[in-house]
């Protein structure tokens, strides 16, 4: 199967994901630090300490350095008149097809981080699930949102 | 015309009864926890207040609940403190189930569960706890008429002297018995028992019990203990059988014009009606025990909540049916589905993956067992070829079938599932491949239909076939 069709999402997604990853590891760093402090208090063997620190460093590397660019590289979307085609995944590549006639409504979403980088994500809702395309340029997201709404209406009236 | 009506007072009893049933265990725990040493009247204040509150609220909410309908809409007002008015257009009502519970039967009324569009919002379900059977029938007729008007189709006026059409499918008493014997419900009862016991943790001295059990085990009465466990399991099995028999007694499926009507039940009579247009897919289950005798069960995926009291969107059409009758039932009830399609097998190169998969989680326990129980634990390795064999069986059973309007997926061994979905009901189609799968040019495909989370999945389909299936969904949709 071809795994390279469609358009990529914004390259700035990498920065956003790096930042969220960093925030996440900072939060877990607080927890890890707390556990380490407790271990110190109760004179735990030092190798346990090392293992914990190692796990945390690996986590930080994965979420901040390694994963974001890969995720951005693998993300593809294609919005055609008849269906929405989304592809993503680092280890397992998933490709999802959503018939336009099944689309119920579309959301444009923007958190503080996305806003700072002038990005937005759109979420497509069917009656069964929500499908999100993250980190698009803001004007692109607006345009797609309107486009999908338009096409979904047309497709729906064609459908029995 | 729209005169507000109130439910039959037995609704209070059934409502309060249900609430109390849910409260009884926590209340017992509170009483037991509060009276470690000896009972005093103080221990009963909280539970008593809770019970009184429930009863008062039950009566109040009955007083404040009114309903009415005319040709166009159903109007329900409810709420004790916050008034809620709901008006549901009759043509928007998608499914209705009529239940005669024990309470309702005593008063000669029925309970009507109404399902309308927009169930995702959680607001579209209406429960009329106790209305007379005549009213329920009238409501049903109004709904049918409203729908017909909405479709602007002129039906011949043959509906006036309509008698119920003959049943398409019934279960004999013997079959009800077989369903109950071979269903997986026993496990459910055991789990429920476990949950119940764990709620009583406060006043059963488990530690002492464990100590007792240990000493009993070390003594001569381990046979006694084994026997006890066996008896408990057997009793749970018995309870499950009785439950299922009550549930599936006098089971019948009818088709009235475009609606499938399923009636069943003994103590609690239930009739579920589902418009054919709302059916999103058909699932055929074959558990290994029933497959041995050539039986299967058929259920419908329908867009909406749990009309049948079970999982959302799942309604049992035939609890037990000879496999060779499935096709004819499906063709009469749901003519658009074609169960006779030939299934494509998976490519040969997927077989080794299927055989290895059960081994992944068998290897570690086997090695552990071999290490811990040194001489005889090696026998655990005999499990490995068995696991591989199971994987191979799975491989041979899995498959897919594509026809212009329909996709069918099959997988599973102990509970083999075959799902038929029409193209226009597919909500999304997904193909995914891990790095290992890509190397062998295989993909996992899954398809989702309307009620949340209902999807069918087949692992390791040939990549080229997955492309064919996604092409099938793409492009101009023409029926």
Interface residues (C-beta under 8 A of the other chain):
Chain A: X1 X3 X82 X83 X89 X91 X92 X93 X94 X95 X96 X97 X98 X99 X101 X102 X126 X127 X128 X129 X131 X155 X158 X159 X160
Chain B: X120 X303 X424 X426 X427 X428 X429 X430 X431 X432 X433 X434 X435 X437 X438 X443 X448 X449 X450 X451 X452 X453 X454 X455 X463 X466 X467 X470 X473 X474 X475 X476 X477 X479
